[in-house]
Amino acid sequence: MQIGILGSGLMGGKLGTLFARAGHEVVFSYSHSPRKLERLAAEAGSGASVGTPAEAVRQADAVLLAVHWSRVGDVLRRAGKLPGKVVLSCSLPMNRRDTELVVGRTSSGAERLARRIPRARLVAAFNTVPSEVLFDVFAARRRARRPSLVYCGDNAEAKRTAARLIREVGFEPVDAGPLKVARYAEPFALLVAQLAYEGKGGPELAYRFERFGG
Amino acid sequence: MQIGILGSGLMGGKLGTLFARAGHEVVFSYSHSPRKLERLAAEAGSGASVGTPAEAVRQADAVLLAVHWSRVGDVLRRAGKLPGKVVLSCSLPMNRRDTELVVGRTSSGAERLARRIPRARLVAAFNTVPSEVLFDVFAARRRARRPSLVYCGDNAEAKRTAARLIREVGFEPVDAGPLKVARYAEPFALLVAQLAYEGKGGPELAYRFERFGG
């Protein structure tokens, strides 16, 4: 395939390099530094080249949109029309300081709940896997690679209690940080539900976070 | 520990059972059916019993809140004060029909982008893992259990292209459904980012969805 890369930063640069190594013809475009584009293309190998956004798009079978959300309007103007083009976007709708989603939520069920029970010590947990998988995970708790279960909260002792219980029912507890991370964990729970109930296979779905490198 | 279960439905019933099997004293409460509570307690073993929400909470070292969001107010009124109590909540802020978050988002960056490029065929992909992990995953692409990468979109052919590229760079593509699932996948990306950049270990983080049972 011919693949046009719009935005050659961390994601676009690396993915374009991998696409080129997989044998595709890749055109890197849209960086503040033309020199960086040239270096990316040189390092990615013979299938890679440099162009303007319009050139990257013109012959492309697939276009990777990998710019910061604040640059989407600009790069699309430069790229021109995209009739029928397959566009893969990894641009998240973040504000300019990259601190939060601009198309987004400003609270969570967990934070609202915490305001209702201010004297309790709240941990949001157990809401990111379907109930159908619980007994299966418990039955498999001796195996080396346990599924993860994220939890979040603002009280350290309460979080230790949560982590202990999570471990006892067969998961590996993953501390996701303060309670406000529920703004991300709650939609994640719906993503898991979508995969569990609408995806292929039964609803017995769990997930595992894995670190590489290091 | 003594653990009070507020809401003995799918999640509360199963988790309470597992907590009891792990050796804790569990009090099941708050079901429309007293008979169901009795059966849960009987099946969970000698550490389990039945009570009112207030009884479930009174001696509890930890309280599991596992009711539908629409019942939170009612069960909290019945439970009484929770001073210093460790409360684990798995209640998601869903509407009564369980179709969407009530504390929530009604669009996504991907959907907004799709309206800007209506003639293109958009797939949201590659935005749920940090760029730092890409080369590691590619290097490990021969191993049996690849990390997952979710993608979503409304055009089948564009999604096949996305899945192919995802596979070529070392991930297992996971079709998360239509483009509007980006409402969940984008916050999930921020959850991953939170774990990658704020959690223990380096940012080379990936995830894998796994089915059990079946």
Interface residues (C-beta under 8 A of the other chain):
Chain A: M1 I3 L10 M11 K14 L15 L18 F19 R21 A22 D61 A62 V63 L64 L65 A66 W69 V72 G73 L76 K81 L82 P83 G84 K85 V86 V87 L88 S89 C90 S91 L92 P93 L101 V102 V103 G104 R105 S107 S108 G109 A110 R112 L113 R116 I117 R119 A120 R121 L122 V123 A124 A125 F126 N127 S131 E132 V133 L134 F135 D136 V137 F138 A140 P147 S148 V150 Y151 N155 E157 A158 T161 A162 L165 E168 V169 G170 V174 D175 A176 G177 V181 R183 Y184 A185 E186 P187 F188 A189 L190 L191 V192 Q194 L195 E198 G199 G201 G202 E204 L205 A206 Y207 R208 F209 E210 R211 F212 G213 G214
Chain B: M1 I3 L10 M11 K14 L15 L18 F19 R21 A22 D61 A62 V63 L64 L65 A66 W69 V72 G73 L76 K81 L82 P83 G84 K85 V86 V87 L88 S89 C90 S91 L92 P93 L101 V102 V103 G104 R105 S107 S108 G109 A110 R112 L113 R116 I117 R119 A120 R121 L122 V123 A124 A125 F126 N127 S131 E132 V133 L134 F135 D136 V137 F138 A140 P147 S148 V150 Y151 N155 E157 A158 T161 A162 L165 E168 V169 G170 V174 D175 A176 G177 V181 R183 Y184 A185 E186 P187 F188 A189 L190 L191 V192 Q194 L195 E198 G199 G201 G202 E204 L205 A206 Y207 R208 F209 E210 R211 F212 G213 G214
